[in-house]
Amino acid sequence: MPTQQQTTVLEVSGVHWASEKAVAESVLGRRPGVLSVEANPVSQTATVTYDPSRTSVAELAGWVRDCGYHCAGQSVPQHVCDPAAEPRDHATAYDGHRPAVSAATHDHAAMTALSAESESEQAGHGEHAGHGEHAGMTPQDAMGHGGHHAGMSMDDMARDMRNRFLVAALLSIPILLWSPIGREVIGF
């Protein structure tokens, strides 16, 4: 009976040399449910093919930490779509969306009823179902900044980034002045 396989890319920080690559691959490769492992010291990741009925991504990440490397889990951020995922039908994928009506089957009475129903459902609502915030995901998480600016509004995040830029610019001025280019060009 063929086993079900899944492949994931795990972050494996600390694998810098070929010997460490071999250690990470052999430690993960001996675990139950792991079919193949390919560590990459350049990208600090390990591509693991495993049997999901015997192990999970959380267990894989734990085993990476057990062998002395840092592992925050999957390397692919949440906001990047999974290329292996099945495409969804847009008419049924989101709450509040109605299927499109083609010109050939267009029925004025049905469209008037749908329009009246839609207006009565959404009277007084700024946004209808399906277009609001996704449950449990902030704008920072959706843009991949969840860990850096957790709990901040977009205005707070922009203010924080501006302040960090200004501090970095101010601290770079003395370095520029005392560098060889500062001495030769500016004459400082």
N, CA, C and O of each residue as an XYZ file, in Angstrom:
752
protein
N       0.844     -1.166      0.000
C       0.000      0.000      0.000
C       0.896      1.237      0.000
O       1.756      1.357      0.872
N       0.720      2.180     -0.966
C       1.553      3.365     -1.013
C       1.219      4.302      0.149
O       0.060      4.450      0.536
N       2.254      4.923      0.688
C       2.045      5.846      1.800
C       1.728      7.228      1.260
O       2.194      7.624      0.192
N       0.920      7.954      2.029
C       0.604      9.324      1.680
C       1.818     10.182      2.022
O       2.386     10.036      3.105
N       2.221     11.066      1.128
C       3.406     11.884      1.343
C       3.051     13.357      1.331
O       2.187     13.797      0.573
N       3.728     14.114      2.180
C       3.654     15.566      2.148
C       5.069     16.094      2.224
O       5.941     15.466      2.825
N       5.297     17.230      1.624
C       6.606     17.861      1.654
C       6.464     19.235      2.275
O       5.537     19.977      1.948
N       7.377     19.577      3.169
C       7.389     20.891      3.792
C       8.814     21.412      3.829
O       9.771     20.638      3.825
N       8.941     22.712      3.866
C      10.251     23.351      3.981
C      10.324     23.972      5.363
O       9.567     24.889      5.682
N      11.240     23.468      6.184
C      11.409     23.949      7.553
C      12.581     24.913      7.642
O      13.597     24.740      6.969
N      12.426     25.928      8.479
C      13.544     26.815      8.775
C      14.489     26.065      9.705
O      14.049     25.524     10.720
N      15.772     26.022      9.381
C      16.773     25.355     10.218
C      17.952     26.318     10.368
O      18.913     26.254      9.602
N      17.872     27.206     11.356
C      18.937     28.184     11.567
C      20.102     27.539     12.288
O      19.910     26.814     13.264
N      21.300     27.799     11.815
C      22.496     27.276     12.451
C      23.224     26.236     11.634
O      24.311     25.809     12.021
N      22.662     25.812     10.514
C      23.335     24.853      9.639
C      24.203     25.665      8.672
O      23.705     26.220      7.693
N      25.519     25.727      8.966
C      26.412     26.549      8.156
C      27.400     25.743      7.332
O      27.847     26.219      6.288
N      27.756     24.545      7.760
C      28.807     23.759      7.118
C      28.241     22.447      6.597
O      27.142     22.036      6.970
N      29.006     21.800      5.733
C      28.575     20.523      5.161
C      28.412     19.460      6.238
O      27.522     18.615      6.144
N      29.263     19.491      7.259
C      29.135     18.495      8.331
C      27.845     18.702      9.121
O      27.204     17.731      9.525
N      27.459     19.964      9.343
C      26.200     20.239     10.039
C      25.011     19.844      9.169
O      23.986     19.391      9.680
N      25.147     20.016      7.865
C      24.098     19.613      6.930
C      23.864     18.110      7.048
O      22.724     17.652      7.116
N      24.957     17.349      7.071
C      24.840     15.892      7.178
C      24.226     15.478      8.506
O      23.446     14.528      8.557
N      24.573     16.188      9.594
C      24.003     15.872     10.909
C      22.498     16.120     10.902
O      21.726     15.270     11.344
N      22.079     17.281     10.402
C      20.648     17.603     10.366
C      19.885     16.593      9.515
O      18.801     16.150      9.894
N      20.451     16.231      8.367
C      19.780     15.264      7.495
C      19.692     13.887      8.142
O      18.658     13.226      8.042
N      20.762     13.445      8.805
C      20.733     12.100      9.397
C      19.824     12.041     10.618
O      19.131     11.043     10.819
N      19.812     13.095     11.439
C      18.940     13.096     12.624
C      17.474     13.079     12.202
O      16.684     12.297     12.731
N      17.110     13.935     11.254
C      15.716     13.955     10.795
C      15.371     12.697     10.001
O      14.253     12.194     10.103
N      16.305     12.190      9.222
C      16.049     11.016      8.391
C      15.785      9.747      9.177
O      15.133      8.834      8.669
N      16.282      9.668     10.419
C      16.071      8.470     11.246
C      14.747      8.495     11.998
O      14.385      7.495     12.619
N      14.025      9.589     11.963
C      12.764      9.708     12.701
C      11.653      8.942     11.996
O      11.648      8.830     10.770
N      10.701      8.411     12.786
C       9.594      7.669     12.170
C       8.715      8.594     11.327
O       8.353      9.692     11.751
N       8.390      8.136     10.152
C       7.518      8.890      9.263
C       8.252      9.792      8.291
O       7.639     10.300      7.353
N       9.551     10.010      8.485
C      10.323     10.866      7.584
C      10.837     10.012      6.433
O      11.530      9.017      6.649
N      10.495     10.404      5.214
C      10.877      9.632      4.036
C      12.173     10.142      3.411
O      13.008      9.346      2.982
N      12.349     11.466      3.356
C      13.602     12.024      2.834
C      13.811     13.423      3.396
O      12.861     14.123      3.746
N      15.091     13.813      3.474
C      15.464     15.127      4.000
C      16.573     15.688      3.124
O      17.510     14.978      2.759
N      16.460     16.955      2.795
C      17.539     17.642      2.085
C      17.746     18.998      2.745
O      16.935     19.907      2.566
N      18.828     19.138      3.508
C      19.150     20.394      4.186
C      19.915     21.302      3.233
O      20.692     20.833      2.402
N      19.689     22.603      3.360
C      20.364     23.587      2.522
C      21.009     24.632      3.421
O      20.305     25.483      3.965
N      22.344     24.591      3.595
C      23.006     25.552      4.476
C      22.911     26.994      3.982
O      22.964     27.919      4.793
N      22.774     27.205      2.694
C      22.717     28.561      2.153
C      21.413     29.248      2.548
O      21.427     30.387      3.013
N      20.296     28.567      2.366
C      19.001     29.166      2.696
C      18.555     28.865      4.119
O      17.501     29.334      4.548
N      19.354     28.079      4.865
C      19.036     27.726      6.247
C      17.682     27.021      6.339
O      16.887     27.306      7.235
N      17.426     26.101      5.406
C      16.172     25.352      5.384
C      16.447     23.867      5.201
O      17.544     23.457      4.821
N      15.426     23.080      5.480
C      15.471     21.645      5.207
C      14.155     21.264      4.537
O      13.080     21.529      5.075
N      14.240     20.649      3.378
C      13.058     20.166      2.681
C      12.828     18.733      3.132
O      13.655     17.853      2.896
N      11.686     18.512      3.786
C      11.399     17.213      4.391
C      10.163     16.618      3.732
O       9.116     17.262      3.665
N      10.287     15.388      3.247
C       9.145     14.624      2.748
C       8.804     13.613      3.830
O       9.661     12.846      4.267
N       7.537     13.615      4.263
C       7.144     12.792      5.406
C       5.756     12.207      5.207
O       5.003     12.633      4.331
N       5.433     11.223      6.038
C       4.123     10.581      6.053
C       3.290     11.276      7.132
O       3.589     11.120      8.315
N       2.246     12.046      6.760
C       1.475     12.798      7.752
C       0.701     11.921      8.734
O       0.258     12.413      9.772
N       0.528     10.637      8.431
C      -0.160      9.755      9.379
C       0.777      9.315     10.507
O       0.315      8.834     11.541
N       2.081      9.476     10.317
C       3.050      9.045     11.327
C       3.737     10.205     12.047
O       4.235     10.019     13.157
N       3.777     11.396     11.447
C       4.433     12.544     12.077
C       3.763     13.830     11.603
O       2.914     13.800     10.712
N       4.143     14.949     12.192
C       3.561     16.243     11.838
C       4.670     17.281     11.720
O       5.820     17.020     12.074
N       4.312     18.459     11.221
C       5.285     19.542     11.092
C       5.773     19.974     12.470
O       6.950     20.293     12.635
N       4.884     19.986     13.459
C       5.290     20.363     14.822
C       6.325     19.386     15.378
O       7.292     19.805     16.014
N       6.131     18.086     15.142
C       7.115     17.098     15.602
C       8.436     17.263     14.864
O       9.502     17.135     15.466
N       8.376     17.545     13.563
C       9.598     17.766     12.793
C      10.370     18.964     13.347
O      11.588     18.901     13.514
N       9.657     20.051     13.628
C      10.310     21.241     14.187
C      10.918     20.929     15.548
O      12.008     21.407     15.861
N      10.232     20.139     16.356
C      10.772     19.743     17.662
C      12.034     18.913     17.529
O      12.968     19.083     18.313
N      12.080     18.026     16.560
C      13.270     17.196     16.346
C      14.448     18.048     15.880
O      15.594     17.776     16.239
N      14.165     19.087     15.072
C      15.241     19.991     14.648
C      15.813     20.713     15.866
O      17.029     20.850     15.997
N      14.938     21.169     16.750
C      15.406     21.841     17.977
C      16.159     20.867     18.878
O      17.125     21.257     19.533
N      15.727     19.599     18.920
C      16.412     18.593     19.744
C      17.852     18.367     19.290
O      18.714     18.059     20.113
N      18.122     18.515     17.994
C      19.504     18.300     17.550
C      20.329     19.581     17.611
O      21.443     19.618     17.087
N      19.803     20.635     18.242
C      20.596     21.821     18.546
C      20.464     22.978     17.591
O      21.217     23.946     17.701
N      19.540     22.918     16.661
C      19.359     24.012     15.720
C      18.067     24.742     16.045
O      17.167     24.176     16.665
N      17.976     26.003     15.626
C      16.763     26.783     15.843
C      15.773     26.468     14.726
O      16.147     26.401     13.555
N      14.515     26.277     15.094
C      13.484     26.018     14.088
C      12.195     26.693     14.520
O      11.615     26.335     15.545
N      11.745     27.670     13.740
C      10.491     28.359     14.030
C       9.324     27.702     13.309
O       8.190     28.165     13.435
N       9.568     26.657     12.574
C       8.494     25.972     11.848
C       8.712     26.079     10.360
O       9.848     26.085      9.884
N       7.603     26.163      9.614
C       7.692     26.198      8.166
C       8.348     27.492      7.703
O       8.154     28.551      8.299
N       9.115     27.391      6.649
C       9.859     28.525      6.123
C       8.978     29.456      5.300
O       9.269     30.650      5.215
N       7.922     28.953      4.699
C       7.067     29.755      3.841
C       6.120     30.582      4.703
O       5.406     30.007      5.525
N       6.082     31.912      4.551
C       5.188     32.748      5.353
C       3.724     32.461      5.071
O       3.376     31.868      4.050
N       2.859     32.897      6.007
C       1.425     32.652      5.874
C       0.826     33.340      4.663
O      -0.092     32.798      4.048
N       1.321     34.531      4.298
C       0.688     35.292      3.238
C       1.034     34.787      1.842
O       0.483     35.286      0.860
N       1.927     33.818      1.728
C       2.251     33.226      0.438
C       1.337     32.027      0.228
O       1.223     31.166      1.101
N       0.692     31.973     -0.921
C      -0.242     30.878     -1.165
C       0.512     29.581     -1.416
O       1.649     29.586     -1.888
N      -0.130     28.492     -1.097
C       0.444     27.165     -1.299
C       0.239     26.775     -2.756
O      -0.905     26.634     -3.186
N       1.315     26.595     -3.536
C       1.135     26.276     -4.946
C       0.493     24.918     -5.177
O      -0.031     24.667     -6.262
N       0.521     24.039     -4.188
C      -0.073     22.716     -4.350
C      -1.547     22.693     -3.973
O      -2.211     21.673     -4.158
N      -2.077     23.804     -3.443
C      -3.475     23.844     -3.014
C      -4.400     23.853     -4.225
O      -4.073     24.409     -5.274
N      -5.551     23.232     -4.059
C      -6.541     23.187     -5.124
C      -7.168     24.570     -5.292
O      -7.438     25.238     -4.294
N      -7.406     25.016     -6.521
C      -8.069     26.307     -6.717
C      -9.508     26.235     -6.231
O     -10.179     25.212     -6.363
N      -9.974     27.364     -5.656
C     -11.337     27.399     -5.132
C     -12.257     28.097     -6.121
O     -11.833     28.971     -6.878
N     -13.524     27.695     -6.101
C     -14.542     28.338     -6.917
C     -14.889     29.662     -6.250
O     -15.328     29.673     -5.100
N     -14.701     30.778     -6.951
C     -14.907     32.087     -6.339
C     -16.358     32.318     -5.931
O     -16.614     33.081     -5.000
N     -17.309     31.683     -6.599
C     -18.712     31.892     -6.257
C     -19.064     31.264     -4.919
O     -19.954     31.757     -4.226
N     -18.388     30.193     -4.543
C     -18.730     29.513     -3.298
C     -17.644     29.611     -2.245
O     -17.844     29.164     -1.116
N     -16.502     30.184     -2.587
C     -15.378     30.199     -1.656
C     -15.560     31.209     -0.537
O     -15.028     31.009      0.555
N     -16.290     32.280     -0.775
C     -16.400     33.349      0.209
C     -17.850     33.544      0.614
O     -18.750     33.522     -0.225
N     -18.067     33.735      1.908
C     -19.414     33.989      2.407
C     -19.904     35.321      1.846
O     -19.128     36.269      1.723
N     -21.178     35.393      1.509
C     -21.756     36.644      1.062
C     -21.680     36.853     -0.439
O     -22.290     37.798     -0.938
N     -20.979     36.039     -1.171
C     -20.882     36.183     -2.619
C     -21.951     35.326     -3.272
O     -22.226     34.205     -2.846
N     -22.531     35.869     -4.288
C     -23.537     35.142     -5.030
C     -22.921     34.683     -6.357
O     -22.050     35.366     -6.895
N     -23.359     33.545     -6.887
C     -22.830     33.105     -8.173
C     -23.200     34.081     -9.281
O     -24.259     34.706     -9.244
N     -22.329     34.204    -10.253
C     -22.571     35.107    -11.377
C     -23.679     34.541    -12.259
O     -23.850     33.327    -12.371
N     -24.426     35.449    -12.882
C     -25.506     35.050    -13.777
C     -25.052     35.358    -15.192
O     -24.680     36.493    -15.488
N     -25.077     34.374    -16.063
C     -24.638     34.597    -17.444
C     -25.739     35.302    -18.224
O     -26.899     35.302    -17.811
N     -25.376     35.899    -19.348
C     -26.345     36.623    -20.167
C     -27.402     35.684    -20.737
O     -28.548     36.090    -20.933
N     -27.032     34.442    -21.002
C     -27.975     33.487    -21.595
C     -29.069     33.097    -20.609
O     -30.199     32.839    -21.024
N     -28.765     33.049    -19.327
C     -29.758     32.621    -18.340
C     -30.248     33.791    -17.502
O     -30.785     33.590    -16.413
N     -30.071     34.999    -17.991
C     -30.415     36.193    -17.233
C     -31.930     36.300    -17.074
O     -32.663     36.289    -18.063
N     -32.396     36.402    -15.833
C     -33.817     36.493    -15.526
C     -34.031     37.773    -14.728
O     -33.558     37.889    -13.597
N     -34.761     38.758    -15.325
C     -34.935     40.052    -14.669
C     -35.667     39.933    -13.341
O     -35.313     40.631    -12.390
N     -36.657     39.091    -13.245
C     -37.409     38.941    -11.995
C     -36.513     38.371    -10.900
O     -36.560     38.827     -9.757
N     -35.698     37.378    -11.246
C     -34.800     36.777    -10.257
C     -33.744     37.782     -9.815
O     -33.406     37.842     -8.633
N     -33.216     38.580    -10.755
C     -32.199     39.569    -10.409
C     -32.786     40.662     -9.521
O     -32.114     41.126     -8.601
N     -34.022     41.083     -9.775
C     -34.668     42.087     -8.941
C     -34.862     41.550     -7.532
O     -34.653     42.273     -6.558
N     -35.265     40.275     -7.416
C     -35.448     39.659     -6.096
C     -34.112     39.554     -5.369
O     -34.035     39.835     -4.172
N     -33.067     39.157     -6.075
C     -31.736     39.070     -5.467
C     -31.252     40.432     -5.010
O     -30.664     40.560     -3.936
N     -31.500     41.460     -5.832
C     -31.057     42.807     -5.492
C     -31.792     43.320     -4.258
O     -31.172     43.909     -3.373
N     -33.104     43.104     -4.187
C     -33.882     43.545     -3.030
C     -33.446     42.797     -1.776
O     -33.333     43.393     -0.705
N     -33.200     41.490     -1.903
C     -32.749     40.683     -0.768
C     -31.383     41.169     -0.288
O     -31.125     41.265      0.912
N     -30.525     41.470     -1.243
C     -29.176     41.919     -0.899
C     -29.226     43.259     -0.177
O     -28.513     43.456      0.807
N     -30.067     44.191     -0.656
C     -30.171     45.501     -0.019
C     -30.738     45.385      1.385
O     -30.276     46.077      2.292
N     -31.737     44.521      1.587
C     -32.332     44.383      2.915
C     -31.369     43.703      3.880
O     -31.354     44.030      5.067
N     -30.563     42.760      3.389
C     -29.584     42.080      4.240
C     -28.503     43.029      4.712
O     -28.034     42.940      5.846
N     -28.104     43.950      3.824
C     -26.930     44.748      4.108
C     -27.259     46.182      4.481
O     -26.348     47.006      4.557
N     -28.500     46.510      4.713
C     -28.857     47.871      5.078
C     -28.174     48.253      6.385
O     -28.301     47.558      7.393
N     -27.449     49.364      6.354
C     -26.785     49.837      7.559
C     -25.444     49.181      7.840
O     -24.825     49.467      8.865
N     -24.991     48.329      6.974
C     -23.700     47.668      7.190
C     -22.666     48.267      6.241
O     -22.921     48.407      5.045
N     -21.503     48.617      6.778
C     -20.434     49.203      5.979
C     -19.778     48.186      5.066
O     -19.333     48.524      3.969
N     -19.719     46.950      5.512
C     -19.108     45.911      4.691
C     -19.923     44.641      4.850
O     -20.384     44.334      5.949
N     -20.106     43.897      3.765
C     -20.917     42.693      3.863
C     -20.053     41.486      4.178
O     -18.825     41.538      4.123
N     -20.731     40.402      4.509
C     -20.024     39.185      4.925
C     -19.047     38.750      3.854
O     -19.360     38.752      2.663
N     -17.869     38.379      4.292
C     -16.871     37.890      3.364
C     -15.837     38.920      2.965
O     -14.776     38.567      2.451
N     -16.136     40.210      3.201
C     -15.160     41.236      2.855
C     -14.570     41.901      4.079
O     -13.754     42.812      3.938
N     -14.946     41.487      5.264
C     -14.367     42.037      6.482
C     -13.023     41.409      6.747
O     -12.500     40.663      5.920
N     -12.459     41.714      7.912
C     -11.187     41.112      8.301
C     -11.362     39.609      8.461
O     -12.394     39.155      8.955
N     -10.380     38.846      8.056
C     -10.407     37.412      8.268
C     -10.196     37.149      9.748
O      -9.354     37.786     10.381
N     -10.945     36.227     10.294
C     -10.877     35.943     11.719
C      -9.477     35.512     12.112
O      -8.906     34.595     11.521
N      -8.929     36.186     13.119
C      -7.641     35.790     13.665
C      -6.439     36.283     12.883
O      -5.310     35.950     13.245
N      -6.632     37.067     11.819
C      -5.486     37.541     11.051
C      -5.507     39.067     10.994
O      -6.458     39.663     10.488
N      -4.469     39.684     11.510
C      -4.359     41.135     11.468
C      -3.741     41.551     10.141
O      -3.172     40.715      9.438
N      -3.843     42.834      9.786
C      -3.197     43.283      8.551
C      -1.686     43.037      8.563
O      -1.089     42.754      7.525
N      -1.071     43.147      9.754
C       0.368     42.900      9.852
C       0.683     41.439      9.542
O       1.668     41.145      8.865
N      -0.160     40.514     10.040
C       0.045     39.095      9.747
C      -0.113     38.831      8.252
O       0.657     38.073      7.663
N      -1.118     39.465      7.643
C      -1.373     39.244      6.228
C      -0.223     39.738      5.363
O       0.028     39.178      4.296
N       0.473     40.766      5.799
C       1.602     41.301      5.038
C       2.928     40.697      5.461
O       3.972     41.081      4.933
N       2.913     39.760      6.404
C       4.143     39.111      6.808
C       4.911     39.857      7.869
O       6.084     39.563      8.098
N       4.269     40.839      8.540
C       4.941     41.616      9.575
C       4.409     41.292     10.959
O       4.616     42.075     11.887
N       3.736     40.176     11.128
C       3.119     39.837     12.405
C       4.092     39.783     13.555
O       3.769     40.262     14.642
N       5.270     39.221     13.364
C       6.232     39.106     14.443
C       6.937     40.403     14.752
O       7.380     40.608     15.882
N       7.053     41.292     13.770
C       7.806     42.519     13.967
C       6.971     43.609     14.618
O       7.464     44.327     15.489
N       5.741     43.741     14.217
C       4.903     44.831     14.689
C       3.579     44.294     15.224
O       2.516     44.829     14.909
N       3.643     43.253     16.018
C       2.430     42.604     16.507
C       1.606     43.566     17.350
O       2.142     44.232     18.235
N       0.321     43.641     17.086
C      -0.596     44.441     17.875
C      -0.639     45.907     17.484
O      -1.380     46.665     18.110
N       0.111     46.344     16.489
C       0.119     47.749     16.084
C      -0.876     47.978     14.956
O      -1.145     47.091     14.147
N      -1.419     49.204     14.925
C      -2.232     49.580     13.775
C      -1.287     49.944     12.637
O      -0.077     50.054     12.839
N      -1.831     50.129     11.457
C      -0.983     50.488     10.317
C      -0.323     51.851     10.541
O       0.834     52.041     10.165
N      -1.043     52.804     11.151
C      -0.448     54.113     11.438
C       0.697     53.983     12.430
O       1.743     54.610     12.260
N       0.503     53.166     13.471
C       1.569     52.953     14.449
C       2.777     52.287     13.805
O       3.919     52.633     14.106
N       2.522     51.334     12.922
C       3.620     50.642     12.259
C       4.394     51.606     11.357
O       5.624     51.574     11.334
N       3.680     52.467     10.608
C       4.348     53.443      9.740
C       5.158     54.431     10.578
O       6.273     54.791     10.202
N       4.607     54.870     11.709
C       5.321     55.785     12.608
C       6.570     55.114     13.162
O       7.630     55.736     13.230
N       6.456     53.852     13.559
C       7.599     53.115     14.089
C       8.686     52.957     13.030
O       9.869     53.133     13.320
N       8.291     52.628     11.816
C       9.274     52.466     10.742
C       9.942     53.802     10.409
O      11.144     53.837     10.148
N       9.176     54.911     10.412
C       9.755     56.231     10.158
C      10.758     56.593     11.238
O      11.838     57.101     10.935
N      10.413     56.338     12.501
C      11.327     56.639     13.603
C      12.603     55.814     13.505
O      13.692     56.328     13.759
N      12.483     54.553     13.143
C      13.670     53.710     12.985
C      14.556     54.227     11.854
O      15.782     54.216     11.968
N      13.941     54.677     10.769
C      14.711     55.229      9.658
C      15.454     56.485     10.086
O      16.635     56.641      9.774
N      14.771     57.390     10.805
C      15.412     58.633     11.238
C      16.576     58.363     12.180
O      17.622     59.001     12.062
N      16.415     57.436     13.107
C      17.507     57.087     14.024
C      18.684     56.518     13.238
O      19.833     56.880     13.494
N      18.410     55.637     12.294
C      19.485     55.054     11.486
C      20.183     56.127     10.654
O      21.406     56.097     10.518
N      19.423     57.077     10.094
C      20.026     58.151      9.299
C      20.908     59.041     10.171
O      22.010     59.407      9.763
N      20.435     59.392     11.369
C      21.232     60.233     12.271
C      22.503     59.528     12.725
O      23.556     60.157     12.826
N      22.417     58.240     12.998
C      23.603     57.505     13.441
C      24.599     57.266     12.305
O      25.777     57.015     12.562
N      24.148     57.339     11.073
C      25.070     57.118      9.954
C      25.851     58.373      9.582
O      26.875     58.268      8.907
N      25.403     59.557     10.000
C      26.104     60.803      9.658
C      27.528     60.826     10.212
O      28.452     61.116      9.452
N      27.758     60.531     11.515
C      29.156     60.532     11.992
C      30.022     59.487     11.287
O      31.208     59.718     11.052
N      29.440     58.359     10.956
C      30.209     57.324     10.260
C      30.628     57.834      8.885
O      31.763     57.613      8.462
N      29.725     58.512      8.187
C      30.048     59.072      6.879
C      31.132     60.136      6.992
O      32.053     60.175      6.176
N      31.026     61.001      8.000
C      32.001     62.081      8.143
C      33.398     61.561      8.446
O      34.374     62.101      7.925
N      33.521     60.534      9.267
C      34.836     60.024      9.648
C      35.354     58.933      8.710
O      36.444     58.402      8.921
N      34.598     58.604      7.702
C      35.055     57.595      6.744
C      36.026     58.245      5.755
O      36.096     59.472      5.684
N      36.768     57.452      4.998
C      37.688     58.035      4.008
C      36.981     58.942      3.000
O      37.531     59.968      2.600
N      35.775     58.574      2.591
C      35.069     59.435      1.634
C      34.661     60.751      2.290
O      34.642     61.790      1.629
N      34.336     60.719      3.572
C      34.003     61.949      4.280
C      35.203     62.867      4.407
O      35.068     64.086      4.303
N      36.370     62.295      4.629
C      37.591     63.094      4.754
C      38.018     63.671      3.412
O      38.453     64.821      3.346
N      37.901     62.896      2.346
C      38.384     63.351      1.044
C      37.393     64.266      0.327
O      37.796     65.278     -0.246
N      36.120     63.928      0.351
C      35.132     64.693     -0.406
C      34.646     65.907      0.378
O      34.590     67.015     -0.156
N      34.296     65.697      1.641
C      33.740     66.777      2.452
C      34.859     67.584      3.111
O      34.679     68.769      3.392
N      35.980     66.974      3.354
C      37.106     67.654      3.980
C      36.985     67.715      5.488
O      37.534     68.622      6.114
N      36.298     66.793      6.068
C      36.091     66.773      7.520
C      37.239     66.131      8.227
O      37.230     66.030      9.454
